[in-house]
Amino acid sequence: MLETLDARIKILLPEEYRDSYEAVQPVSMGSAGLKYDADGQVAWDQMWGSFCDLAMAGGPPHKGMLLEPGTESEIDANYGRYDEVVEEICRGIRLVTGLRSYMSPTPGWVCVTCLGDGMAGWLLRAIVMENVAARCRGAVLELPAAPHFRLEKEIKNVITVIAKTCHYWLGHMPGEQQRAIAELFVTMAHESPLVEPDISPKQPAKHRDLAASIADRIRRDTGLERSARESAGWLGLECGDVRTAVWMMRALVASNVLSRREETTLFVPINAKSDPRGAIVSEAVGQVHRYASQRRIPA
């Protein structure tokens, strides 16, 4: 099983990381400054010549904390500004990726039409690991938007993360690997549904009880303690060191459980629809924790 998991991780990673991802360090290259065109608009397609290592490969997450979508009440209170934010995010995405982008019918999100289900599924996993909220249905990827997003901060964050991940998907992964990734997603879906965070549960109390139950089971099975860090739809687990958090995050994604990290805290999804008893998440965490120990990763 450990060999299978390692093989899946290598399928998901761009080729240059396949034999070196254990050595990748979470070191940032620094932030690129905004550039403007002759009309005074941000020239999003002229800002980056290279990118940090993917968080999926062990590089630094683009955001230190999760960038989340706006709520419906926030948007209703300032819909004019929300429209401006969405328009700029979509303009930037079109410039840096060449993909179609438009306002989602669901408040708080913008849509990106990818070149296939495999691309959307890979971008979903890669972007969440960069600590930017994402979701997808088929070939349509959704990224966050909110009226409080600022041009030089959150708007730039969203556009940077799609530019970075598309750069790796389109420029570093040959068609054969892209097809293998799409096939892997089908295989994993047959084994177990993808577990994503439910950030707007209809029954908050039930959601909290489920989170507590999963945390208790994981603590009994692994010794990992629940983090005091809170994030809607996510349960934080204290791993103690970055290396363990990175490896477990990556292994969970290769097990069809979305995950991400903030420093040494590993976040796993809570979803009463796709994982009503929390069995999928808790069992996956227990399994990859054992694998981390077998690989002599401190855990």
Order of alpha helices (4+ residues) and beta strands (2+ residues): alpha-alpha-alpha-beta-beta-alpha-beta-beta-alpha-alpha-alpha-beta-beta-alpha-beta-beta-alpha
